[in-house]
Amino acid sequence: MGTHEYSPDTRNDSILIYINGELIQRTEAKVSVFDSGFLLGDGVWEGIRLHNGHLVFLEEHLNRLYDGAKTMAINIGKSPEELTQAVYRTTEANGMESGVHIRLIVSRGLKSTPYQHPSANVGGPTIVIIPEYKAADETVSEKGIRLGTVSILRGTADSQDPRINSLSKFNCIAACIEAHKAGVDEALMLDVHGYVSTCNSTNFFMVKNSQVWTSTGEYCLNGVTRGKIIQLCQENNIPVFQKNFLPQDVHEAEECFVTGTFAGVIPVVEVDGHILSNGERGPFAKRLQKLYHNHIETRYSSQNK
């Protein structure tokens, strides 16, 4: 059981995928072997939900995409408005309204030869939009997941900035593999100082003394859902702190949960063999699931289209 569990949907077999302005059948959708994303993981991406015809938290996702591209000196070649139109064009061509998860990918584009320097690039970026019918498994949201602390550490801003949502995901993949070998659902990753930072594909929170703690954010992805949960805590008088803490603090926590675009708020019932909240979804996770759900339903209702 993991944070990205879902039931396959046969409608995805015939979806149209956007590649550089063209809508192409899934079975025919391809990029070149000379693309920077394929050769080097040189690009940025976002996962965005479509709910009631709305792209959820679109501004936050696009801000992160463009900030990451700027840091990596990638010219997306489209304004945020143009990119938004491309996403809506893709979902509308597929007749999609809700229950859709979109992968928006921008690579540096084609290279004349397999070489890392951007001077080898020819033409503009490669832009891919993959929309899929994909609903999170509600069982995971109720039963929770198990985490294990791994040896793979988060990078630093002066090596490979972990706050950028780049296509270069080996750090997270290595942590994921170690967690899988340990028999847990996801990896709990530490920063270079030994403090708890994040999970390999979600952001981590814990509850201690009825306070919600999460990392400082220096060594984890700037999660959009993470930011919304911090905001919802502040708006609902739930004490929340971005701070340094150790695995021992997690083992002694009242409860833990993780956040992500796909599944929202997911309870954690075990970390490193330590059972949390009696092995059940804790009250903070349950309350924040409801607050998060209500926030999305209010902000992105079908009446607001």
Beta strands, then each sheet from edge to edge (+ up, - down):
strand 1: 16-19
strand 2: 22-25
strand 3: 43-51
strand 4: 54-55
strand 5: 100-107
strand 6: 126-133
strand 7: 145-149
strand 8: 186-190
strand 9: 196-199
strand 10: 203-208
strand 11: 211-214
strand 12: 240-242
strand 13: 255-260
strand 14: 264-271
strand 15: 274-275
sheet 1: 2+ 1- 6+ 5- 3+ 4-
sheet 2: 9+ 8- 7- 14- 13+ 10- 11+ 12+
sheet 3: 9+ 8- 7- 14- 15+
end
